[in-house]
Amino acid sequence: MIRGSAQVESVASEPRIGVYVCRCGGNISDVIDTEKVAETIKLVPGVRVSKVHSFMCSEPGQAMIAEDIKKEQLNRVVVASCSPFLHELIFRVAVRRGGLNPYLYEHVNIREQGSWAHHGDPEGATVKAIRLVAAAVHRLYHAEP
């Protein structure tokens, strides 16, 4: 039990991970094939939802995450977008709104580490994004609250 917490959440024994890939209004999707990232990540064990959105940090993007947590009974979330310096707190709040422990969330920076670093190599940037997101999924697969 967590002291000072009115709500004690349990994490199902089987990870149910939601992955959300942001286009960042073209900052990411002009280089990285975000649809391919989402489709490939669906094949990773534990992933139950894998979606792409133009602006994950927007209210509709955040609402989609919170709704999917409830609807799909997700118990872990990965967001692949821009710098966690800009939006990590926003996404932690969004997963909390969905009823999930905000520390069962992993942020993957595919803008600065992907599309901006490899703007001349879309295929390589896409492969790197897939690997970064898969690594985050694997990390969360074994995470405990």
N, C-alpha and C positions, 0 to 999 in steps of 0.2 A: 504494500500500500504506500502511496505517495502522501507524505504529510502536507497538510494544507490544501489538498486537492479534493474537491467535492466529487469529482468524477475520476474513477480509476478505470482506465481502459485496458482491455486485454488484447493481445495480438494473437490472432489465429495461428495455429501451428504451421499452416501452409501460407507462405507469403503470397499476397495478392497485390502486385505492383502496378501502378499506373504511371505511364511515361507520357510526357507532354513536351513536344518539340515546337519551338517558336520560330516563325519566319522572320521576326523582328522587322517587319515592314520592308523586307528586301535586304536588310543588312546581313542577314544570315542566308536567306533563300536565294539571293542572287548568285551565290557561290555554292552553297551546300544544297544537295537534293534532299530537302527535309522530308518529303514523302517517302523517299527510299529509306531514310533513317528510321522513320516510324514503322514502315512495313517490315524492315529487317529486324528491328527490336522486338516485334510481336513474337518472333520465334525463340526468344531467350526465355528459359525456364522461369516461371514466376510472374511473367508479364501477362496481365489480364486486359489492359487497356493501353493503346498507343495511339496518340492523336497529334495532329498538327493544328496550330492556330496562328493567325497573323500577328497577334500581339498578346502573348500569354500574360503579360503584366497588367493588361487592361482589366477592367471590372468583369466583362464577359468571360475572359480567359480564366480569371481567378474563380468565378462562379462555376465554370465548367469543371474545374478541379474539385471544388467542394461538393458539387452534385454527384460527380462520379465516385467520390469516396463513399458516399452514402448508397448510391444506386448499385454500384458494382462491388460493394463491401471491400474496398481497397484498404490495405493496412500499411502501405508504403507508397511513396510518390517520388518520382524523378522528374525534374524540369530541366530541359536542355534549352538554354537561351543565352542571354548576354551575361555580363559580369555579375557575380554574386554580390559584389560591392554595391551595385545599384538596386538589385531586386530580391536578394535572399530573404530579407525580413518580410517583404510582401507575400512571398510564397509560403513562408512558415505560418503567417496569419491565415492564408487561404486554406492550408491543410488543417489548421486548427478549427476553422469555421466548419469544415467537413467532419469534425469530430476525431481527427487523427492527431496523435502525438507529433508535434512539430519537429521533433528530432528524428523521426522516421521519414525524413525528406532529404533528398540529395540534389544539389544544384550542379549542373554541368555547364561550363562556359564554352559554348561552341561558336560564339561570335569572335571574341578575341583570340581564342586558341584554335579556331577553325577557319571561319570565313575570312577574317582579317589577316591571319598569318599565312593563308594559302590561297589568296585571291587569284593567283595565276594557275591554280591546279584544282579545279572543281571536283574531279574524281578523287584525288588524294584527300581533299578537305572532307568529302563525304565519307570516305573510309575512316578517316580519323574521328569524325563525329560519331560514327557507329561504334567505334572502339571505346571512345570516352563514355558514351551512354551505356554501353554494355558493361563496362567496368563499374559504373555507378549502380546499375541494376544488381550486379553480383555482390557488391558491397552491402546493399540494402537487403538482399536475400538472406544474409546471415546476421543482420542487425537485430538487436534486442533493445527494448525501451530502457 
